[in-house]
């Protein structure tokens, strides 16, 4: 693997074990209103933004609520979970400390809102490791493209060829490759179906960040 000066980390499913939160929110939200989560519900709302998902939920379950209140409830449930319950993936803390001792610059590039990012990093005691946080709201295109990594690398003052990018989803790996970065694929149960493809595309596939310390 090439020498590198900077590392860009995705957040959800990569350095924090958080993907379960959104499924639990669906269970708790609908359960509070007397419904089970239909098998196709998550698949239906996953591509949607908050507003469309809320309106879909209102129509599907015949709720006498407005979308703004539902969105606020979802966000508050997520903030609580990220502030209190979400933990780090295996070996993350050790690897961040290792990078710090090597003088390697670190940053976050995530689709999550800052209202979730900052609490989960602070709750796990790793906020101060990162020079910057870049979110998808700052760029035009999503993680199938290199835009978010380019902005993160620019903030770090590092060239793409000098950067590792850690991602748990195939779109992130492809976007990093398109930008000339060195992608490392991270195992997560929610993206396990794409493991074979990610192993082929990425420089390395890991199940524990301590695998990077050698």
PyMOL commands that set and color helices and strands:
alter all, ss='L'
color gray80, all
select helices_A, chain A and resi 19-32+41-46+50-61+67-84+92-101+114-123+127-129+136-138+147-156+160-162+170-178+189-201+209-212
alter helices_A, ss='H'
color red, helices_A
select strands_A, chain A and resi 6-9+16-17+87-88+105-110+132-135+163-167+182-186+204-206
alter strands_A, ss='S'
color yellow, strands_A
deselect
rebuild
show_as cartoon
